[in-house]
Amino acid sequence: MNTHDTSSEDAHSVDSVRYHKLLSVLDRSLSSVVDTFKLEVLQEVFSDLAREIPEKLADSHEQISSYIRNSAHSDFQAIIMQYEMGEKLSALDKLVKEAAERKLQSEEKPIPSLTPESINRSRSTAIKRAELARLQAKLASVKNENTQQLAELREQRSILSAEHESLERSISLVNSLASSTATTD
């Protein structure tokens, strides 16, 4: 059964190799799905019906197969029409043909084809540069913070040292006062 029956005008009106290949793949896919739904399997599942009314079970099998094929085909056709695949694939065929003609007519050197590795490397280089810039900015920020904290630490050490000297003088004064009062007693 040809799945193109319902849209044979559409298939012939679109002049696209890719569109016809799409329809061919659709037809093969539907056939492979429908072919897996075998009458023998249905007879095994419904063994009583297969013994009592085998003709009706065979007719039911044919109707189910036809329904699956037609339903899936109409769903795919709706998708193809919704996304205007015929026109888009025709436009793609035209672009490919024009590119091939330009390539033949061009005296310029063709752009060398890039390997996936070189494409990936070019992308990763940009990513690495951006990451390097981000890390350098973070490093500068941390260095600035460290400089500020070091200045605060030095200031606190200076204050602590002055307090320590003042405390030592006070202790020394207290000791000298204590020793002079002990000697006078």
MODELLER restraints for C-alpha pairs under 7 A, 6 or more apart:
rsr = mdl.restraints
at = mdl.atoms
rsr.add(forms.Gaussian(group=physical.xy_distance, feature=features.Distance(at['CA:3:A'], at['CA:27:A']), mean=6.08, stdev=0.5))
rsr.add(forms.Gaussian(group=physical.xy_distance, feature=features.Distance(at['CA:3:A'], at['CA:73:A']), mean=6.53, stdev=0.5))
rsr.add(forms.Gaussian(group=physical.xy_distance, feature=features.Distance(at['CA:14:A'], at['CA:86:A']), mean=5.98, stdev=0.5))
rsr.add(forms.Gaussian(group=physical.xy_distance, feature=features.Distance(at['CA:15:A'], at['CA:90:A']), mean=6.46, stdev=0.5))
rsr.add(forms.Gaussian(group=physical.xy_distance, feature=features.Distance(at['CA:16:A'], at['CA:89:A']), mean=6.33, stdev=0.5))
rsr.add(forms.Gaussian(group=physical.xy_distance, feature=features.Distance(at['CA:16:A'], at['CA:90:A']), mean=4.82, stdev=0.5))
rsr.add(forms.Gaussian(group=physical.xy_distance, feature=features.Distance(at['CA:16:A'], at['CA:93:A']), mean=6.42, stdev=0.5))
rsr.add(forms.Gaussian(group=physical.xy_distance, feature=features.Distance(at['CA:18:A'], at['CA:89:A']), mean=6.02, stdev=0.5))
rsr.add(forms.Gaussian(group=physical.xy_distance, feature=features.Distance(at['CA:19:A'], at['CA:86:A']), mean=5.82, stdev=0.5))
rsr.add(forms.Gaussian(group=physical.xy_distance, feature=features.Distance(at['CA:19:A'], at['CA:89:A']), mean=5.87, stdev=0.5))
rsr.add(forms.Gaussian(group=physical.xy_distance, feature=features.Distance(at['CA:30:A'], at['CA:69:A']), mean=6.14, stdev=0.5))
rsr.add(forms.Gaussian(group=physical.xy_distance, feature=features.Distance(at['CA:34:A'], at['CA:65:A']), mean=5.94, stdev=0.5))
rsr.add(forms.Gaussian(group=physical.xy_distance, feature=features.Distance(at['CA:34:A'], at['CA:69:A']), mean=6.78, stdev=0.5))
rsr.add(forms.Gaussian(group=physical.xy_distance, feature=features.Distance(at['CA:39:A'], at['CA:58:A']), mean=6.74, stdev=0.5))
rsr.add(forms.Gaussian(group=physical.xy_distance, feature=features.Distance(at['CA:39:A'], at['CA:61:A']), mean=6.22, stdev=0.5))
rsr.add(forms.Gaussian(group=physical.xy_distance, feature=features.Distance(at['CA:43:A'], at['CA:50:A']), mean=5.26, stdev=0.5))
rsr.add(forms.Gaussian(group=physical.xy_distance, feature=features.Distance(at['CA:49:A'], at['CA:57:A']), mean=6.80, stdev=0.5))
rsr.add(forms.Gaussian(group=physical.xy_distance, feature=features.Distance(at['CA:50:A'], at['CA:57:A']), mean=6.38, stdev=0.5))
